[in-house]
Amino acid sequence: DTAVSQTPKYLVTQMGNDKSIKCEQNLGHDTMYWYKQDSKKFLKIMFSYNNKELIINETVPNRFSPKSPDKAHLNLHINSLELGDSAVYFCASSQAKGSYNSPLHFGNGTRLTVT
Amino acid sequence: QKEVEQDPGPLSVPEGAIVSLNCTYSNSAFQYFMWYRQYSRKGPELLMYTYSSGNKEDGRFTAQVDKSSKYISLFIRDSQPSDSATYLCAMSAGGAQKLVFGQGTRLTINP
């Protein structure tokens, strides 16, 4: 059973398009995240939701909009895609906010290529 | 200066060698330290975590934290080809919420 699953696995699109990435976790976790990993492997947090409430919103262009319909799902919608948005986007979840021994469980990533 | 510095490698060692991976950091508020392992085309998975200074051992893996030097290490004993992956250090001042990751070190263990 996949704990954190995200779709699609690969996404190739043209500049200016709008696309969505979906994420679901079946771990019963309260908190979900979106991370971006660039070509140099830097992994940076973008957003975090706890029980459908946005609790972390890092300096991310407002073309990126997360949506959490329930605590098991966190989707990422990206408007007007730019070349610099090309990266691997990881969804993650954890048991509770503020708990150091509640590790992040990552999905396998969505590789976005903008041409 | 980045908050967390990690040599990206690549690092290539023969099977059975002891591997030492390191990170330095600048934020003295960090007190939770983790190591994640990431295989190619996969998401990172938690390998080790420690709180504050000290050592922690789990099988062939040992994590060390030296807060006075702002330096953390991961040692892998009797390295195996299956250990070939990218290893990312991560740390936070409190909780899993705002983890700051290092760049990751790409490690290859040669049979």
Interface residues (C-beta under 8 A of the other chain):
Chain A: V4 T31 K40 K41 F42 L43 K44 I45 S48 I55 I56 F90 A92 S94 K97 G98 S99 Y100 N101 S102 P103 L104 H105 F106 G107 N108 G109
Chain B: P8 Y32 M34 R41 K42 G43 P44 E45 L46 Y49 Y51 T86 L88 S92 G94 G95 A96 Q97 K98 L99 F101 Q103 G104 R106
